[in-house]
Amino acid sequence: MTVIAAPLLARAEQAFRAERHDQAAGLAVNHLRQHPGDPRGLSLLGSVAAATGALFQAETFFRQALSRDRANREILLNLARVLNQQEKLPEALAIFETLRSPSDPATEVIVSLILDKLGRNEDARQILEAATQRNPERANLWLAYAHNLRSAGETQAAIDAYRRAIALTPDLGDAWWGIGSIKSKVFGPEDIAAMETALDQAVDVNNVAPLHFALGRALQTEGRYADAFHHFQEANAIFERSLDYDAGQLSREVEESERLFTAEFLASTAGGGDPSSGPIFIASLPRSGSTLLEQMLGSHPDIEPLGELPHIPALLRTLMEGATRAGIRSVPEAVATMSESDRIGMGREYLRRVAAHRRTDRPWFVDKMPHNWSNALLIRQILPNAQIIDIRRDAMTCCWSNFSHSFSRAHSSSFTLAGIGRAYVDYVRLMDHLDKVIPGWIKHVAYDELIERPEPVLRALFEQLGIGFDEAVLRFHESKREVRTPSVEQVRRPLNREGVGTWRPYAQWLGPLRDALGPFAGD
């Protein structure tokens, strides 16, 4: 069918390109009334759904389109993308593998990233190493290769790869930040000068914020705290301006959770969900010691560490997609109104997805996704026998570490001092509520106590978990496993207090943080 023969579809495509999504959808639906099952019309509806965040709906449309035109590479690629966005990783990988070509390095990177998420880091590394050899002029390949090397503990090789990327694209902010976030002094005066020049010349706004973060880290190492703070502040301001973030939404959700999820309500729904007792969730704000704790737990012969699994947030997005169509607007209400069969189904789906990451048959596994704390009630409803560990760091240190770190937009609260302070208060408030309504379910670990007295703290924790203690957890730094978080270097060394009190040189500028934290700010 040509565009000339389908004027409604042509207008729909034009509206979609202009980001008039409602108009595009309406025109595409009218086109499909005239041409039922037309794969181009179905694919366009899939594209509109994906652009508006309705990923499950987009998947449905793309699958329908593909059933009518199985050889269409564009539809296949769009389906793979929305599967990946929903964290349906094995399904996405299978399609991307069929689309791979040595002449298409962009797809090679996507395949490597999915493999990395699935814990197949060596497979990902082989793809990236080969891709950099075939395309040595592609900075993005060197960047992806550097990230992979760093997660494997190959720090110097990672730095070399980051510098190859910078040599090709001097203002590549993520490469500069990749070096700057390493827990040792790597930058010299010539690097500071090069980053300042790169900032002046940067064309892509996406490079500017990580360049500021990297410069802040370099200047901090030199003791130039006022200049460092300026760059951290500028970096966060860039991210904040690009978002429509409502700091009050999280507070409202915590308040609604306190109202809906009473002890009586939770007791009435205790029979739902999948009964597996295998999952152990670490719940905390970012930069609280979750990577260290997971490395310790994962050194136990009965526990498999799986890192930051994306599946609870992905399943929540799917839940909210359906809830929104039913007129439910808030996360707490959507979770509270799940049927028993929905809770069982989602618990099973989580475990099915996790199975793709597992490499052992150990009875327990750890999921340390930072958002686990805010999703704790969803976890309780779908996996009632799962255990949650709250590792909590000193508020000022934790919040400053967030503010001075280059995060993705998934951590929107970290982009202002007041925002991250408010998020810390909300986090403590929700954990306190859970302690009241489900006594003993949350296991609490204080980060400072863990690094000061690891053995007694860990022995007490394992007793609470109902798992026998093993001395191997005290030798966590000897583990050679891949670590895919910013704390990768830290967990490969014995315990130290390097991260304690890092906010103090910046105290004079942290008034908004202190105000937001209130009594949690301490002295």
N, C-alpha and C positions, 0 to 999 in steps of 0.2 A: 504494500500500500504506500503510495507516495504522499508527500505533504500536500500536494495540490489536490489530491482526492480526499483529504481529510482536513478541511479548513479549521474545524474546532480544535483538532490536535495541534495544528500549527500555532493557533492563538494561545493554547494552553502552554506549549513549550516556551513561547515568547513571554508569557506572564511568569513562568517559573524562573526564567533567566533574569527577570526584573525583580525577583523575590516577592512577587504578589502570590503568595502560596494558596490562599483561599480561592482566589480567582482561578489559578491554575488547576486546582483540584476540581472545582465545579465544571470547568470546561472539559477536563479529561473524563469526568463521569458522564457528561452529555455525549461526548464522543463515543464512549463505550456503549451507551444506549443504542447508538446507530451502528456500531461495529463491535458487537459482543466478543469478548475474548481477545481483542487486538493486543498483541504483546507490547507495542509501543505505548499504548494508552495505559496498560497495567504498569509498565515500567515507570512511566511518568508519575503515576500515583505513588509508586514506591519511592521515587526520588522526593516527592513532596512530603511524604510521611517521614522519611529520613531527615530531611532538612528541618522539620519541626519537632524532632526528637521522638517520634512515634516509631521506634525501631522494630518492635515486633510486628506492627502493622506493615511497615516497609518490607520486612522479610516475607510476609505473606504475599504481598503484591509482586515482589520480584520472583518468588517461586511460581506464582501463577503465570507470570510472563514467560519464565523460562520453560514451563511445561508446553508452551505454544511455539517457542523458538529456542530450541536447545543449543543451537550453534552460535547464539548471539553472545559474543565476548563481553560487550559492554554490560549486558544484563547480568552475566555471570560475575563480572567484577563488582558490580553494585551489590549483588547478593553477598559476596564474600566480605565486602566492607561492612555491611550491617551485621553480619554474623560476628565479625571481629569486634565491632563496637558493643555488641551484647555479651562479649566475652565467651561466645560459643566457639572456643578456640580450635578443637579438633576439626569441626565442620568447616570453619574458615580456612584452616591450614590445608585441608584436602583440596579446596577449590584453588587457593593461591598456588599450590604446588603444580596444578595443571596449567596455570597461567605463567609460570616461571619461564624466564629466558635469560641467558647470559647477556643479551643485548638490552635488557630491561632492569637496570640496577635498582629502580624504585621498588619493584616487586620483590627483588632479592632482600631488600631491607625489611619489608613487611614480613616476609617469611621468617627471617632471622628473629624479629621481635616476637612473633608468636611462639617460635621455638623457645626463646628465652623465657617467656611467660610460663611455658609448660615445663620449665626446668631442664630443657634439652640444650644446655648452654654450649656444650662442645660442638653439637651439630650446628648451632647458630654461628659459632666462631669460625667453623670451616667455611661456611657460606660467605661470611664477611671477609675473611682473609682472601679467599679466591676473588671476591668482587673488587677488593682494593687492588689486587694484582692486575685484574683486567682493566680497571678504571682508576688508575692512580691519581687522576686529576679531579676526582669527585670528593669534595670536602665532607659531604654528608656521610659517605661510606666510611671514611676515616673516623668520623665522630661516632658512628654506631659501633665500629670495631673497638674504639677506645673504651666506650661504656662496657662492652662485653668483657674486654680484658680486665678492666678494673673489678668487675664483679667476681672474676676468677682469682683475684688477689695478685694479678700481674701488674703491680702498680707502675713500675718504671716503663714497661712496654705500653701501658695505657697512656702515660704522660707523653711518650714518644709519638703515639698515634694522635693524641690531641694536638700536639705541635705540628704534625703533618697537616692536619685539618686547618690549623691557623695559618700555616704558610700559604695554603691555597686561598683561604678567605680570612684575611686579617681581622675582620670585625665579627667573626663567628662567636657570638656571645656564649653559647652553650659549651663550646670547646674551652674557652677561657674559664668558665665556671667549673667545668669538669676538673681542671687542674686546681683551681682555687679551693674547691671543696675537699681536697685531699688533706688528711689530718697531719700535715707536716709542712714545714716551710719549703715551698717549691719556687715561688716567684722571687725574682731578683729585681733590682732597679730598672733594668732594661725592659722587663716585662711590664712594670708599672707605666713606663713611658709609652710602650707599644699599645697598652690598653687605653691610655688617655688619647692617643692619636686615633685609635679605632673608634672611640666614642665620638670624636669630632667628625669622623668621616662616615659613620654608620648610616646606611640608607634604609635597611630593613628594621622597622621598629621592634620586631621580635628579638633582635640582637642587643638592643640597647639595655633592657632591664638586666639580663644575665651579665652583661659587661659591667654594669654598675655593681652588681653583687660581687663579681670577681675582684673588681678594684677595691671594694670595701674590705674583702677578706685580705687582700695583699697589704693594704694600708694598716689594717688591724695588726697584722704580724709585725709591721714596722713600728707599732706604738703610736701611730698617727690617728688617734681615736676620733677627733672631731671631723677630720676628712673622711674617715671610714664611715661614720654615722651619716654624713651627707650622702654618700653613695648608696648606703642601704636604704635611706629614706627615699631617694630618687627612684631606685629600682622598684620599691613597693608602690610608690605613687603611680608609676607607669602601669603596673598590673591593675591597681585599683581603678584607674580611669577607664580601663578596657572592660570592666565588669559592671553588672547591675546587681551588686551584692547587698542584701538586706541583713545587716548584723542582728536585727531583732528576730528574724525568722527562727533561728536556732533556739533562742530563748523562749519563743512562743511554743515551739514544738516540745521543749522540755516541760514547760508548764502544762501543756495539754497531756503529755504523757503521765505527769503526776496525777492529773484528774481522772484519766481513763483507766490507767493500769494500777488499780488498787490491789491489795492483797486478796480481796474477795474475787475480783475479776480474774486475776491470774490463777487462783485456785480452781475457778470454774472452767478454765481452758487448759488445765494441766495435762489432760489426756491426749492432746493433739500433737502433731508434728512427728518427725521420724525419731525412733527411740535410740538411735546410735549414741554411744557415749565416747566415741573416738575423737571428736573435734575438741581442741583446746584453742580458744580465741584469746589473743592478747589485745587488750583494749586500752588505748591511751591517746593523748594528743601526739602528733609527730614530735620527734626530738625528745622523747621521754625515756629512752633506754629500751625500747621494745626489741630492737635488733640484738642488743646484748643479751637480753633475757631469752629470746628465741634461740640464740646460739648456744646458750647454756642448756636449755631444755632439749634442744636437738642433739646434744652430745650424749644424751641418755639412750641406751640401746633399745628402749621400747617406744621412743618418740621420734617421729619423722618431721623435721622442720620444712615447711613449704613456702615460707616467705609471705609476701603481701598478695594474697589471693584476691582477685577482683570480683568474685562471684556473689558475695552478699550484696554489695552495691548494685551489681548488674541485675540481680533478681529483684531488688527493691525498685529499680527503674521500671522493670516490666510490670511489677505490681501497681506502681503509680500510673503507668500508662492506661491500664484497665480501670483503675479507680477513678481517674480523672474523667474518663468517658461516662462513668456511672454517677458523676457529680460529687465525688469525694475529693477534697482538695488538699488535705493535710496527711502527712506520713503517719502520725499516731492513729488517726481515724482509720486509715487504710489497713494498718496492721491489726487494729482492734476488731475490725469487722471481717477479718478473714474467716472463712468457714473451716471446719475441721479437715475436710478433704483438701482444701487449699493449703493448709499448714503442712499436712502430711506430704502433699505433692511437692511443695517448695523445698521441704527438708530433703526429700529424696533427690530432687533435681540438683540441689547443692552438692550432695555427696556424689552424684553421678559426674558432675563437672570436676570435682576435686580428684576423682579417680584418675583422670588424665594426667595429673601432676605427680602422682605417687610412683615411687620406685621401689618401695619396700612393702612388707605386710605387717609392719609394726602396728600395735593396737591403737596407738594415739598419733595424732598429727597436730601441728601448730599452724594456725592462720593468724598472721600479725598485721593485717590491713589496718592502717591508722583509723579509718572510720568505724571500726568495730564498736567503739564505745557508743557512738550515736545510734548504732543499729542493734544495740544489745537486746532491746525488747523484741525486735523481729527475730533475732537469733533464738531467744527464749521460746517464742511461739512455734518456730519450725524445727528446732533441735533442743527440746527441753532438757535433755541429759548432757548437753555440751557444757563445758566449763569455761569460765571467763576469768582472766587474770588482769587486774588493773595495775599497771606499773605507773607510778606517779612520781614526777620530778618536781623539785622546788619551782614554784610558780614563776618567779622572776627569771630564773635560768631557762626554764622551758620556753617561756613566751619570747624572751630575747633570742633564743636559738632559732625559733620559728621565724621571727621578723628578719633575721640576718641570713636567712637561707633562701636560695632560689627554688621555689616550688612551682609545680604546675598550677593551673587555675583551679584544680580540685581542692586546694587548701586556701580558699578565698579569705577565710578569717585572718590569715597571717599577714595580710597586706597593710594593715594599720595596727598601731600599738594598742589602741582602744579595742579594735576588733578581736585581736588574739587574746587580750585580757578577758574580754567578755566570754569568748569561747571557753577559756579555762574555767571560769566560774560556772558556766552551763554544764560543762563536763563533770565537775565535782558535784554539782547539784543532782544530776541524773544518777551518778554512782551512789550518792547518799540515799536517794529515793529507792533504788534497787536493793540497797542494804536493808531498808525498812520493810519492803514488801516481799522480798525473797531472801530472808536472812541466810547468810552463809554461801549464797550462790557465787557472788563476786569474791575472788581471792585478791587481796591487796598486797602489793610489794612497793616499798619505798626505794626509789633509785639510790639515794645516798646511802641507805643502810645496806643495799645489795653490794655496792662497791667497797664499803667499809668492812662488812662482815658477811662475805658471800656464803660461807658454809652454813652457819645457823639459819640465815634467811632462806636458803634453798632447801635445807632439811625441813623447815616448817612448811614451806610451800608444797613440797612433794607429799608431805603428810596430809595436807588439806586436799590435794588432788587425788589421794588414794593410790599413789604410785610409789613404789619402793625407791629410796634414794640410791644413787650410784655415783661413785667418786669421779667418774668421767666428766660430770657436769662442771667440775672445778677446773678441768683442763680444756675448757671450751676453745681457747685460742689456738689449740693444736689442730682443730678441724680444718680440712682442706675444701669443704663444700663451697659452692658458689653462694655469694651474698649480694643480693640485688637491691641494696639501699645505700643512702648517703653515708652510712656508718660502717662501710665495708672494712676500712682500715682499722677502725677501733677494735672490732671484734676479733681481729687476728693478733692482738697483743694482750698481755696480761692486764689485769684491772689497774686503772689509774684514775686520778682525779682531775685530769686535764680540762674536762668540760664544766667543772663546778665553778660557779660565780663569774661566768664570762660576761655577765651584764654589768658588773661593777664599774668598769672604766667608762661606761656610757650613762651612769646613773643620773647625771644632771639633765639629760634629754628624755628621760623615761617617765615624766610626769603623767602623760595620758595612760600609760600602762599601769602605773601604780593606782591611779584613780579607778580604772576599770576593775582591777583585782581587789581593791578594798583590803580587807583583813588578810587575804592570801598573799599580799605583797610582802608581809613581814616587816622587819626593821629596816 
